[in-house]
Amino acid sequence: ASGPDQFPYWLWRDFSHHLAPVVTNIFNCSLQQQTVPMAWKLANISPIPKESPLTECSQLRPISLTNIIMRIFKRLV
């Protein structure tokens, strides 16, 4: 599932050969500056029921959907 940037996984997969040089430059700059863009740190939080039927908020658990570019970056670092 995509995060706040709404770029779907298939876009990264299907166009990886076109995106690789640009993304590599961005990753290298991030590593050199020892920071990542603030937009990469955003996440959509979705409540998922722990059990059914749902009767209380305490029966929900949060799932964070982060941007795919941040997930890729985390795997590489």
C-alpha positions, 0 to 999 in steps of 0.5 A: 500500500502506498503512503501519503505521497500516493505513489503506488508500488507498481510505479516504483517496480515498473519504472525502476530502471528510469527512476534508479539514477535520480533516486540514487542521487537523492539517497547519496545526498541524504547520506552525505547530509545525514538527513532525509526529506521531511516528507519521507517521514510522514505516514498514514495511520489506519486503525485495524480491528484486533477482534470482531465485533468492534465495541471499543477503541482499545480493540484497534491497533494502528498500522502506519503506511509510510512512503515507499521511497522511505521503505526502499531507503531503510532497506539500503541503509 
